[in-house]
Amino acid sequence: MEAYAVVETGGKQYLVHKNDKLEVEKLPADKGATVTLERVLAVSDGQTLKIGAPVVGGAAVLADVVDQIRGPKTISFKKKKRKGYHKKIGHRQSLTCLCIKDIQIG
């Protein structure tokens, strides 16, 4: 079994392996930069599993920023019947595409 980690970023948790590509909420980094995700909740080297309380000390995940993109548009439509009230709001979330480079167990 290969190494994996559970990281938290943007209020969400992601299970990542080496060379995985994922989209997370926007991080303040430029395209081509390397970011370190230090909120590692669990990490495994293939044989042993370390679970943090709440984070694993010394563990980190290194990732390369592939791109800064915008997600798909979501529509929020509110209406009250027989009142003439309706409101249509669109939203596009800013995302960062990451490629996991290394998992440091610590």
Steps between C-alpha positions, in 0.01 A plus 500: 500500500626848423527803725202729541388791717182675602546878481271789587491818296221747435284334769491171307689173540673320213654152476815539289763268353824593326445642146127566564344807343227682694314829506482683834370842598729781389842512662722814492768355270606559141491246220808276518564568871531229765262511796522307826178367651575468871155409634547125462231312691625148424799356318604149398823367350332183375547291815430728797233765547547813712185686599531849642314661784409715307815513281805276462810680626780541247297364208455707185390463140689680224305596188567693181250763387393397149248778434262755653152446351134581555252221567169446324221754548238409760162672499310589817135582427266622775126553456197562717174391345227758445722786626677600179838436664775322314877528507758329279864499611793332322829399662834370372750377759870578455704177513865396507607186311768309691722205411623311808879472486598341833355378829725558800416272790698685767 
